[in-house]
Amino acid sequence: MTIDFKGRVAIVTGAGGGLGRQHALALAARGAKVLVNDLGGARDGSGGSVSAAEAVVAEIKAAGGEAMANGASVTDFAAVQAMVQQVMDAWGRVDVLVNNAGILRDKSFAKMELADFELVVDVHLMGAVHCTKAVWAIMNEQKYGRIVMTTSSSGLYGNFGQSNYGAAKMALVGLMQTLSLEGAKNDIRVNCLAPTAATRMTEGLMPEAILEALKPEAVVPAMLVLASQDAPTRTILCAGAGTFEAAHITMTQGAWIGTDAQAPERLAERLAEVTDRAGETVPQSGAAQGTNEVTKAMANVARTA
C-alpha cells in the first residue's frame, strides 16, 4: 500500500523550517497541494517575515509540486480565516491540517512570567483551535478531513522548565479526544503526534551524534500515516530517530471505597489497589469513568442488599 495525497490539499502551520518544513515537503512529494504557513518569527515567537514560508514553497515548486505561502500568526483568528479562504479560493477544499506552529519560553515555574505562560498556551493551544475551527465546517461539508495536533512528551510526561509548553501540549490531547468523537460521522479523523526531533527549538541542547539521529525527517512517517486516507483516529503516535510508539490515557479498574466518614482513610489504605495497572483500559469516551464508578457502586449495593 502506497500512502499518497494526490488530489488532496494540506495546510501545515509553522512550516518555514524544522519539522513543519519536512511535513510540507513530504506531503507535496506525495502529491498534495500545500499551503505553507509560517509567521517567520524567532524561536520565542518574536518578529515575523513570510520569507521562510516562501523559501519552502520555492523548494516544493522546484521539485515539481504545487504550494503557496502564508504568513498569518495562528494566534490571530481573522488572519487564520483569511488563510483558509486563500486555500479555498485557489484549490477549493482542505483535506489535511497539520497544526505544527509553536514557540518556546522555557523557565522554571517559580521564575516564569505569566505573560510567557499565556503566550505559549496562546500559540500552541489557541493556534491549533483557530486553525481547526477555520477548517471544521469545510471538512464536515466535504465529509472528509485529517487533522494532526502536535503534542509532546513534555505534555504527556512532564519536563522541567516547561510548565507552559507542557500544559498547552497536553491540552491538545484533550482537544483531539473530543474532536475525534464529534468528527467521526463525517470522516474527520483527529490524531496527535508527539515528536522527538532536533530543530531550531532544541538546538544547543543535545550532543551532535544525537542531533543527527533525531533529524526532523525521522518523524515524518508518523505524520503521513496520521494524515492519510486510512489514518486511525484518537491516536497519539510518538516518533523520533526512526522509532515509533503509541501513548494512551488509561484508567485502572479501581475499587469501590464508599462515601461515609471513613472513606478518606480507607482510600488512603487501599490506594495501591486503586492505582494498580493490571487490567487497565483505554476508555472510548469520558463517560466510561462514570460507567465504571456507578457499576461498582451498584454491585456493592447488590452485595449488601
Secondary structure as GFF3:
##gff-version 3
##sequence-region A 1 305
A	DSSP	beta_strand	9	12	.	.	.	ID=ss1
A	DSSP	alpha_helix	18	29	.	.	.	ID=ss2
A	DSSP	beta_strand	33	37	.	.	.	ID=ss3
A	DSSP	alpha_helix	51	62	.	.	.	ID=ss4
A	DSSP	beta_strand	66	70	.	.	.	ID=ss5
A	DSSP	alpha_helix	77	91	.	.	.	ID=ss6
A	DSSP	beta_strand	96	99	.	.	.	ID=ss7
A	DSSP	alpha_helix	114	121	.	.	.	ID=ss8
A	DSSP	pi_helix	122	126	.	.	.	ID=ss9
A	DSSP	alpha_helix	127	142	.	.	.	ID=ss10
A	DSSP	beta_strand	145	150	.	.	.	ID=ss11
A	DSSP	alpha_helix	153	157	.	.	.	ID=ss12
A	DSSP	alpha_helix	163	183	.	.	.	ID=ss13
A	DSSP	three_ten_helix	184	186	.	.	.	ID=ss14
A	DSSP	beta_strand	188	195	.	.	.	ID=ss15
A	DSSP	alpha_helix	208	213	.	.	.	ID=ss16
A	DSSP	three_ten_helix	216	219	.	.	.	ID=ss17
A	DSSP	alpha_helix	220	227	.	.	.	ID=ss18
A	DSSP	beta_strand	236	240	.	.	.	ID=ss19
A	DSSP	beta_strand	243	247	.	.	.	ID=ss20
A	DSSP	alpha_helix	263	269	.	.	.	ID=ss21
A	DSSP	alpha_helix	271	275	.	.	.	ID=ss22
A	DSSP	alpha_helix	287	304	.	.	.	ID=ss23
###
